[in-house]
Amino acid sequence: MFPNDVQVVAIDVKKEAVDLSMENTHLLLPKDSITLQHDSLYQAILCSASDYKNTINPIYNFEFDVIVSNPPYIPLADMTLLTEDVVNYEDADALCGGTDGMDVIRTIIKRLKEWCNDSDPGNESICWMEVDPSQPHKIQQMVSHRESISSHTIRYVESLKDLRGLDRFVKLSIHQVLR
């Protein structure tokens, strides 16, 4: 069970995924903690990462301390190399991240400054993303070449390996810049 001060928000572009997420939540959480209200423990929202902003719906609360993402990250050329156990059970839109696999990843990195908790100057938020093994160094370069993004700095912290020994998880930290 989540502590009372935890709020989990899931976003997806497929209605079926949002509906399944809510079904699973009803199996795991007490019924009184699942509502469509801002203060519920869990919400699933039909929305893309690029559209997840307060200008669309002011009930979205952007004070996240931790962001976990499994975005579409497979490069377009690698889609033909996927095994049947993946192709037969996964939606192609949930897998393919564009030509280099980083379309949604770039959007997430761009939006982190808006999504992260900046209520306390000096606060650090964390973003974990599952990525293709070819992407951690690209993400590190992308983040290191950016100057402070408005009032926030994004820093590449590390990548972690999956069970096959491939770099598949990236950790970023987002700091509010003290001025």
C-alpha positions as CSV (number, residue, x, y, z in Angstrom):
1,M,0.0,0.0,0.0
2,F,1.2,3.5,-0.8
3,P,1.7,6.1,1.9
4,N,-0.9,8.8,1.9
5,D,1.4,11.4,0.5
6,V,2.2,9.4,-2.7
7,Q,0.5,10.2,-5.9
8,V,1.0,8.0,-9.0
9,V,0.1,9.3,-12.4
10,A,0.3,7.1,-15.5
11,I,-0.1,8.5,-19.0
12,D,-0.5,6.6,-22.3
13,V,-1.6,7.4,-25.8
14,K,-3.7,4.2,-26.1
15,K,-7.2,4.1,-24.4
16,E,-6.8,0.3,-24.0
17,A,-3.6,0.8,-22.0
18,V,-5.2,3.4,-19.7
19,D,-8.3,1.2,-19.2
20,L,-6.1,-1.9,-18.4
21,S,-4.0,0.2,-16.0
22,M,-7.2,1.2,-14.1
23,E,-8.5,-2.4,-14.1
24,N,-5.2,-3.5,-12.5
25,T,-5.3,-0.7,-10.0
26,H,-8.7,-1.7,-8.9
27,L,-7.3,-5.1,-8.1
28,L,-4.4,-3.7,-6.1
29,L,-5.6,-0.6,-4.3
30,P,-8.5,0.0,-2.0
31,K,-11.5,1.3,-3.9
32,D,-11.7,4.6,-1.9
33,S,-8.2,5.6,-3.1
34,I,-8.9,5.4,-6.8
35,T,-10.8,8.3,-8.2
36,L,-10.5,10.7,-11.1
37,Q,-9.7,13.5,-8.6
38,H,-6.4,15.3,-8.3
39,D,-5.8,14.0,-4.8
40,S,-6.2,10.3,-5.6
41,L,-3.4,7.9,-5.1
42,Y,-3.5,6.7,-8.7
43,Q,-4.6,8.3,-12.0
44,A,-4.3,7.0,-15.5
45,I,-4.6,9.7,-18.2
46,L,-5.1,9.3,-21.9
47,C,-2.4,11.7,-23.0
48,S,0.9,11.9,-24.8
49,A,4.1,13.1,-23.2
50,S,4.1,16.2,-25.4
51,D,0.5,17.0,-24.4
52,Y,0.9,16.4,-20.7
53,K,0.9,20.0,-19.6
54,N,-1.2,22.3,-17.4
55,T,-2.4,24.4,-20.3
56,I,-4.4,21.3,-21.5
57,N,-6.0,20.4,-18.1
58,P,-5.2,22.5,-15.0
59,I,-5.8,19.5,-12.7
60,Y,-2.5,18.0,-13.6
61,N,-0.2,18.3,-10.7
62,F,3.4,18.8,-11.7
63,E,5.4,18.2,-8.5
64,F,6.9,14.9,-9.2
65,D,9.9,13.7,-7.2
66,V,10.3,10.6,-9.3
67,I,9.4,10.0,-13.0
68,V,9.6,6.5,-14.4
69,S,9.1,6.0,-18.1
70,N,9.1,3.1,-20.5
71,P,8.7,5.1,-23.7
72,P,8.7,3.8,-27.2
73,Y,12.5,3.5,-27.8
74,I,13.1,1.0,-30.5
75,P,14.7,2.5,-33.7
76,L,12.6,2.2,-36.8
77,A,15.2,0.0,-38.6
78,D,15.2,-2.5,-35.6
79,M,11.4,-3.0,-35.7
80,T,11.8,-5.8,-38.3
81,L,14.3,-7.6,-36.0
82,L,11.8,-8.0,-33.1
83,T,10.9,-11.6,-32.2
84,E,7.4,-13.0,-32.5
85,D,6.8,-13.0,-28.7
86,V,7.2,-9.2,-28.9
87,V,5.5,-8.4,-32.2
88,N,2.4,-10.6,-31.4
89,Y,1.8,-9.1,-28.0
90,E,3.0,-5.5,-28.1
91,D,1.5,-2.6,-30.0
92,A,4.0,-1.2,-32.6
93,D,3.3,2.4,-31.4
94,A,4.4,1.4,-27.9
95,L,7.7,0.1,-29.3
96,C,8.8,2.3,-32.2
97,G,10.4,5.5,-31.1
98,G,11.0,7.0,-34.5
99,T,14.1,6.8,-36.8
100,D,16.6,6.7,-34.0
101,G,14.2,5.5,-31.3
102,M,14.4,8.8,-29.4
103,D,11.4,10.8,-30.4
104,V,9.5,10.4,-27.1
105,I,12.7,10.4,-25.1
106,R,13.6,13.9,-26.4
107,T,10.1,15.0,-25.5
108,I,10.4,13.7,-22.0
109,I,13.8,15.3,-21.4
110,K,12.4,18.6,-22.7
111,R,9.3,18.4,-20.4
112,L,11.1,17.3,-17.2
113,K,11.6,20.9,-16.0
114,E,7.8,21.4,-16.0
115,W,7.0,18.0,-14.4
116,C,9.4,18.0,-11.5
117,N,8.9,19.3,-8.0
118,D,10.3,22.8,-7.6
119,S,8.5,23.7,-4.5
120,D,11.7,23.6,-2.5
121,P,14.7,25.4,-3.9
122,G,17.5,23.0,-4.4
123,N,15.2,20.0,-4.7
124,E,16.3,17.1,-6.8
125,S,13.9,15.0,-8.8
126,I,14.9,11.8,-10.6
127,C,13.9,10.4,-13.9
128,W,14.4,6.7,-14.8
129,M,13.8,5.6,-18.4
130,E,14.0,2.2,-20.1
131,V,15.9,2.7,-23.4
132,D,17.6,0.9,-26.2
133,P,21.2,-0.1,-25.5
134,S,22.3,2.3,-28.3
135,Q,20.8,5.3,-26.5
136,P,22.4,5.9,-23.1
137,H,25.5,7.6,-24.5
138,K,23.2,9.7,-26.9
139,I,21.1,10.8,-23.9
140,Q,24.3,11.6,-21.9
141,Q,25.6,13.8,-24.8
142,M,22.2,15.4,-25.3
143,V,21.9,16.3,-21.6
144,S,25.5,17.4,-21.2
145,H,25.3,19.8,-24.2
146,R,22.3,21.6,-22.8
147,E,22.8,24.6,-20.7
148,S,20.5,25.1,-17.7
149,I,17.0,24.8,-19.0
150,S,15.3,27.9,-17.6
151,S,15.4,27.4,-13.9
152,H,16.4,23.7,-14.0
153,T,19.5,21.7,-14.7
154,I,19.2,18.1,-16.0
155,R,22.2,15.8,-15.3
156,Y,22.9,12.3,-16.6
157,V,23.6,10.2,-13.5
158,E,24.1,6.6,-14.8
159,S,22.9,3.8,-16.9
160,L,22.1,0.3,-15.6
161,K,22.3,-3.0,-17.3
162,D,19.5,-5.5,-17.9
163,L,19.8,-9.2,-17.2
164,R,21.7,-9.7,-20.5
165,G,24.3,-7.1,-19.5
166,L,23.0,-4.4,-21.9
167,D,22.7,-0.8,-20.8
168,R,18.9,-0.4,-20.8
169,F,18.0,2.0,-18.0
170,V,19.0,5.6,-17.7
171,K,18.9,7.8,-14.6
172,L,18.7,11.6,-14.8
173,S,18.5,14.1,-12.0
174,I,16.7,17.4,-12.3
175,H,17.7,20.2,-10.0
176,Q,16.1,23.5,-9.5
177,V,18.9,26.1,-10.0
178,L,19.4,28.3,-7.0
179,R,19.8,32.0,-8.1
